[in-house]
C-alpha cells in the first residue's frame, strides 16, 4: 500500500512540474526571449536568433515531454487495469499523450528543421502555421495536465 502512495505522489509531482514548466516556458521565457529590445540596451536579438534560442529550449524540453508521456501512459494503464477507471482522467490522459507527442515529435522537429534552412524559411506561411499550431498544442497540453492533476487528486481523495 505504501508503494502506491509513493507512485501516486511521484505522478502528481511529475504532472505539477510539467504544468509549471509549460506555464513558465510559454508565459515567461518566450516573451522575454522574443522581446529583448525592451530589456537589453547594448545588444538586441532579432526574431530569427530569438527563435533559434527558443527552439533549442523547446528541443531540450522535449526530452522531459517524452518522459511525461511515458509516465502518464504507464500510470494510467496501470490504473485502468486495476479497475480505477474514470472518463475524465482517461480523456485528459489521452489528450496529454496526444499533445505531448505532437509537440515533441512533430512540431518541435519541424520548426527546428525550418530554422536550419535559414531566415527565409522562418518567414513563410508554412512556418507561421506550424508555429501557431504548436502554440495551440502547448496550451492544450497545459489545460489537459491541469485537468488530469485535479481529477486524479479528486479520485485519490474519494478512495
N, C-alpha and C positions, 0 to 999 in steps of 0.2 A: 504494500500500500504506500509506503514512504517513497518508493521509487517513482510511482505515478505522480506524486506531489512534485518531485524534482523535475520530472519530464514536463508536467503542466507548467511549472514555474519557468522552466527554460523556454518553453513555447511562447509564453506571454512576454518574456524578455526579448526574444527574437522579433516577435510581432511589433512590440512597442519600439524597439531600437530601429527597426526597418521603417516604421511610420515616421519616427523622428528624423531619420536620415533623409527620407523622401521630402519631408517638410523643409528641412534645413537646406537641402540642395536646391529645391525648387523655389523657395521663398526668400532665402538669404544669399546663398552662394551665387546663383545665376544673375540676380540683379546687380550684385557688386561687381562681378567679373565683366558684365556687359555694359556697365556704366562707370568705367574707370575715369572718364572725363570729369566726373563730379567729385572724385576722391584724390586722384593723382595731380600733381602740379607740373612736374618737370617732364613726365612721360605719359603719353596717352596710348592705350592699346586699341587698335581698330577692331571692328566686329569680327573680322576673319580670324585674327590671332586670339581674340577672346573666345571665339568658337572652338579653336584648337585646344585651348586650356580646358574649357568645359567638356569637350569631347573626351579628353584624357581623364578627367574626373569621373565622367559617367562610364567610361570604359573600365576603370578600376572598380567603380561601384557595382558594375555588372557581376563581378565575382561574388559579391555579397548577395545580389539578387538571385543568382543561381543557387546559392546555399539556402536562401529563404524559400525558393520554390521547392527544393528537395525536402526541406524540413516540413513545410506545410503539407506536401503530398504524403509523406510518410506518417506524420502525426494524424492527419485527417483520415487516412486509410485505416490506421490502427483504431481510431475512434469509431469509424464506420463498422469495422469488423467486430468490435466488442459490443455493438448494438447501440452505441451512443450517437444515434443519427438525429440530425436536425437540418431542416431545409434551408434555414437562413445561413447557418455556418457552412453547409455544403456549397451553397450558391456563392457565398463570399470567398470561400477557399478556391473554388474553380475560377472565380474572377481574379483572385490574387495570382494563381498559377498562370492563367492566360496572359494577363497584363505584364507580369514579371518576365515571362519568357518572350513575349512580343518585344518588350523594351530591350532586353539583354541580347536576344539573338536575332532580332530583325532591325529595329530602329537604330540602336547604337552602332552596329557594324555598317549599316548603310550610310549613316551620317559621317562616320569616320572615313569610309571609302570615298565619299564625295568630297570631303575636306582634303583628302590626299590628292585629288585631281586638281586642286587649285581653287583660287578665289572665284573664278568664273562659274565653276560647278556649284558653289555655295550661293550664288546669286540667281540660280534658276528656279523656276516654278516647282520643279520636282523636289528640289532640296527644301524649299519652303513648305510644301505639302507634307513631306516626311517629317520635318521638324515640328509642324503643328500637330500632326498625328502622334508624335512621340510625347509632346506636352500633354495632350489629352489622355494618352495612355498612362502617363505618370500620375495624373490627377485621379484617374480611375483606380490605379494601384493604391494610392493613399486612402481613398474612401473605402475600398474593399478591405484594406488592412485594419482600418478603424472599426468597420462593421464586424469583421471576424474577431478582433480582440474583444470588443464589447460583448458580442454574442457568446463567445466561449467563456468569458468571465461570468456572464449571467447563468450559463449552464453549469458551470463549476459551483456556483453558489447554490443552485437548486439541488444538485446532487450532494 
